[in-house]
Amino acid sequence: MRSPGAGGCDFASATETTSPNSVLWTAHVLPSVIALTGLPADLAGPSFQLSPLLLGSSVAADGPEHLVAQRGTVFRVHLDDAGISPSAALLPLDQFFESRATAAIRLWRGLAGRNPGPNPAALPRARVDRLILALRALDGRLDDATYREIASILSGDAGVSDRGWKSHDLRDRTIRLVRFGLGMMRSGYRRLLLYPYRGQSSVS
């Protein structure tokens, strides 16, 4: 499934989608996808080549998109028509170059028999917790719950009087959570794919 529309999801189908690690995102929306191509002749000495990337052990595959397990880490790899034996990484000189280069270096470390290291694109726990709250708040609002009802479920509003509620910080925080959830629903979720990149983008 590849639907780039306003409400679509830019990822390929996979046989197992019980966790984010099993989803085959397309290369043009996820900078951590590592684009591989065949190594041009005479560009690197054969005596310095690393172990080949074995795609036969891919966790999942859909056309040119592959999930490849290496040293305990699952990498998202995109292959072009040139083949990958021996392989070279394609790194577009765009706004996401640093993220792309980091992903390629982590794969290189795995192929070199080293620990790939932590994934810098992994969302912090605090960010994940806020996203969960925002989606719960959104669910309540879409079910016609009032902001006070949502606040009561998410964090409790004991001791807040009816008069005090209108100017209470809890009300403002609840409204912001609902707006955040709405933004995520309206294609804002795609910006999560660009973390930790903080600039503006036109992912669509």
ChimeraX attribute file (.defattr): number of C-alpha atoms within 10 A of each C-alpha:
attribute: neighborCount
match mode: 1-to-1
recipient: residues
	/A:1	10
	/A:2	12
	/A:3	11
	/A:4	13
	/A:5	10
	/A:6	11
	/A:7	12
	/A:8	13
	/A:9	18
	/A:10	20
	/A:11	19
	/A:12	17
	/A:13	17
	/A:14	18
	/A:15	12
	/A:16	12
	/A:17	11
	/A:18	8
	/A:19	7
	/A:20	9
	/A:21	15
	/A:22	17
	/A:23	20
	/A:24	25
	/A:25	27
	/A:26	20
	/A:27	19
	/A:28	12
	/A:29	19
	/A:30	23
	/A:31	27
	/A:32	27
	/A:33	23
	/A:34	26
	/A:35	22
	/A:36	23
	/A:37	19
	/A:38	17
	/A:39	16
	/A:40	11
	/A:41	9
	/A:42	7
	/A:43	8
	/A:44	12
	/A:45	8
	/A:46	10
	/A:47	6
	/A:48	7
	/A:49	11
	/A:50	14
	/A:51	12
	/A:52	12
	/A:53	19
	/A:54	13
	/A:55	15
	/A:56	9
	/A:57	11
	/A:58	17
	/A:59	18
	/A:60	20
	/A:61	21
	/A:62	13
	/A:63	8
	/A:64	14
	/A:65	24
	/A:66	26
	/A:67	25
	/A:68	21
	/A:69	19
	/A:70	22
	/A:71	15
	/A:72	10
	/A:73	18
	/A:74	16
	/A:75	22
	/A:76	29
	/A:77	26
	/A:78	23
	/A:79	20
	/A:80	13
	/A:81	9
	/A:82	12
	/A:83	13
	/A:84	18
	/A:85	13
	/A:86	18
	/A:87	18
	/A:88	17
	/A:89	21
	/A:90	17
	/A:91	17
	/A:92	13
	/A:93	9
	/A:94	8
	/A:95	13
	/A:96	18
	/A:97	14
	/A:98	16
	/A:99	21
	/A:100	22
	/A:101	18
	/A:102	17
	/A:103	24
	/A:104	24
	/A:105	16
	/A:106	21
	/A:107	27
	/A:108	19
	/A:109	17
	/A:110	21
	/A:111	18
	/A:112	15
	/A:113	12
	/A:114	13
	/A:115	16
	/A:116	20
	/A:117	13
	/A:118	9
	/A:119	12
	/A:120	13
	/A:121	17
	/A:122	12
	/A:123	14
	/A:124	11
	/A:125	9
	/A:126	9
	/A:127	10
	/A:128	12
	/A:129	11
	/A:130	14
	/A:131	17
	/A:132	14
	/A:133	19
	/A:134	24
	/A:135	19
	/A:136	18
	/A:137	28
	/A:138	25
	/A:139	16
	/A:140	18
	/A:141	19
	/A:142	12
	/A:143	9
	/A:144	11
	/A:145	14
	/A:146	13
	/A:147	19
	/A:148	18
	/A:149	16
	/A:150	24
	/A:151	21
	/A:152	14
	/A:153	12
	/A:154	14
	/A:155	11
	/A:156	13
	/A:157	17
	/A:158	7
	/A:159	8
	/A:160	12
	/A:161	10
	/A:162	10
	/A:163	8
	/A:164	11
	/A:165	15
	/A:166	13
	/A:167	10
	/A:168	14
	/A:169	11
	/A:170	19
	/A:171	18
	/A:172	14
	/A:173	13
	/A:174	23
	/A:175	21
	/A:176	14
	/A:177	24
	/A:178	23
	/A:179	17
	/A:180	20
	/A:181	24
	/A:182	20
	/A:183	14
	/A:184	18
	/A:185	15
	/A:186	13
	/A:187	16
	/A:188	17
	/A:189	15
	/A:190	17
	/A:191	19
	/A:192	14
	/A:193	18
	/A:194	19
	/A:195	18
	/A:196	15
	/A:197	16
	/A:198	8
	/A:199	9
	/A:200	8
	/A:201	11
	/A:202	6
	/A:203	14
	/A:204	16
